């Protein structure tokens, strides 16, 4: 299986990594013969999923429909939020405190994360 990348941040999402996938396809209705496009898989990492769902609605009908689906997922179960925080905690543990040159962040150092 091919590795996917988050559409928003381009983070690699390997096989078995936690993510949200949106499958998109089009099909004709009321027209014979019925035509159907190939399905496309669009992936988002947990952090981007939660961030998008908690942000303001995007412009455009198709973007709005996808945003509403993402909000439903994020609000339905805390597992996605937990996955996002787990990934962020792993990143925070590897960043040096502000004003240092490569020292690891620890609770005793008094460092903080700067955006």
C-alpha positions as CSV (number, residue, x, y, z in Angstrom):
1,X,0.0,0.0,0.0
2,X,1.2,3.5,-0.9
3,X,2.1,6.0,1.8
4,X,-0.2,9.0,1.8
5,X,0.5,12.6,2.8
6,X,-1.6,15.1,4.8
7,X,-3.3,17.4,2.3
8,X,-2.8,20.4,4.6
9,X,0.7,20.0,6.1
10,X,2.2,17.4,3.8
11,X,3.2,15.2,6.7
12,X,3.8,11.6,5.6
13,X,1.0,9.2,6.8
14,X,2.5,5.7,6.6
15,X,0.4,2.5,6.6
16,X,-1.2,2.1,10.0
17,X,-0.7,5.8,11.0
18,X,-3.7,7.5,12.5
19,X,-5.4,9.8,10.1
20,X,-8.7,10.9,8.6
21,X,-9.5,10.0,5.1
22,X,-12.1,11.6,2.9
23,X,-13.1,9.6,-0.2
24,X,-14.4,11.7,-3.0
25,X,-16.2,10.5,-6.1
26,X,-18.8,11.8,-8.5
27,X,-21.7,10.0,-10.2
28,X,-24.5,11.1,-12.5
29,X,-28.1,10.9,-11.2
30,X,-31.1,10.6,-13.5
31,X,-28.9,10.2,-16.6
32,X,-28.6,6.9,-18.4
33,X,-26.2,5.3,-18.6
34,X,-25.0,6.2,-15.1
35,X,-21.5,7.3,-15.0
36,X,-19.2,7.2,-12.0
37,X,-15.7,8.7,-11.5
38,X,-12.9,6.9,-9.8
39,X,-12.7,7.5,-6.1
40,X,-9.9,9.7,-4.7
41,X,-8.6,9.4,-1.1
42,X,-7.7,12.6,0.6
43,X,-6.0,12.3,3.9
44,X,-5.4,14.6,6.9
45,X,-3.2,14.0,10.0
46,X,-4.9,14.1,13.4
47,X,-3.5,17.6,14.2
48,X,-4.8,19.1,10.9
49,X,-8.1,17.3,11.2
50,X,-8.8,18.8,14.7
51,X,-7.4,22.2,13.6
52,X,-9.6,22.4,10.5
53,X,-12.7,21.3,12.4
54,X,-12.2,23.9,15.1
55,X,-11.5,26.7,12.7
56,X,-13.8,28.9,10.8
57,X,-15.8,27.4,7.9
58,X,-14.0,27.6,4.5
59,X,-15.4,29.2,1.4
60,X,-17.0,27.1,-1.3
61,X,-19.8,24.6,-1.2
62,X,-17.6,21.5,-1.6
63,X,-15.1,22.7,1.0
64,X,-18.0,23.5,3.4
65,X,-19.4,20.0,3.0
66,X,-16.0,18.4,3.7
67,X,-15.5,20.7,6.7
68,X,-18.9,19.7,8.2
69,X,-18.0,16.1,7.9
70,X,-14.7,16.7,9.6
71,X,-16.5,18.6,12.4
72,X,-18.9,15.6,12.9
73,X,-15.9,13.2,13.2
74,X,-14.0,15.4,15.6
75,X,-17.0,16.0,17.8
76,X,-18.3,12.4,17.8
77,X,-15.5,10.7,19.7
78,X,-12.5,11.9,21.7
79,X,-10.1,9.4,20.0
80,X,-9.2,11.8,17.2
81,X,-8.4,14.6,19.7
82,X,-6.3,12.2,21.8
83,X,-4.3,11.1,18.7
84,X,-3.7,14.8,17.8
85,X,-2.4,15.5,21.4
86,X,-0.2,12.4,21.4
87,X,1.5,13.5,18.2
88,X,1.9,17.1,19.5
89,X,3.3,15.8,22.8
90,X,5.9,13.8,20.9
91,X,7.0,16.9,19.0
92,X,7.2,19.0,22.1
93,X,9.5,16.5,23.7
94,X,12.0,16.9,21.0
95,X,12.2,20.7,20.8
96,X,14.8,22.6,22.7
97,X,13.6,25.4,25.1
98,X,13.6,28.9,23.7
99,X,17.0,30.6,24.0
100,X,19.1,27.4,24.2
101,X,21.2,25.7,21.6
102,X,19.8,22.1,21.4
103,X,19.1,21.2,25.0
104,X,16.1,19.0,25.4
105,X,12.9,20.5,27.0
106,X,12.2,19.1,30.4
107,X,9.8,20.0,33.2
108,X,12.8,21.1,35.4
109,X,14.3,23.4,32.8
110,X,11.4,25.9,32.9
111,X,11.4,26.1,29.1
112,X,8.3,26.8,27.1
113,X,7.0,26.2,23.6
114,X,6.9,29.3,21.4
115,X,4.7,29.5,18.3
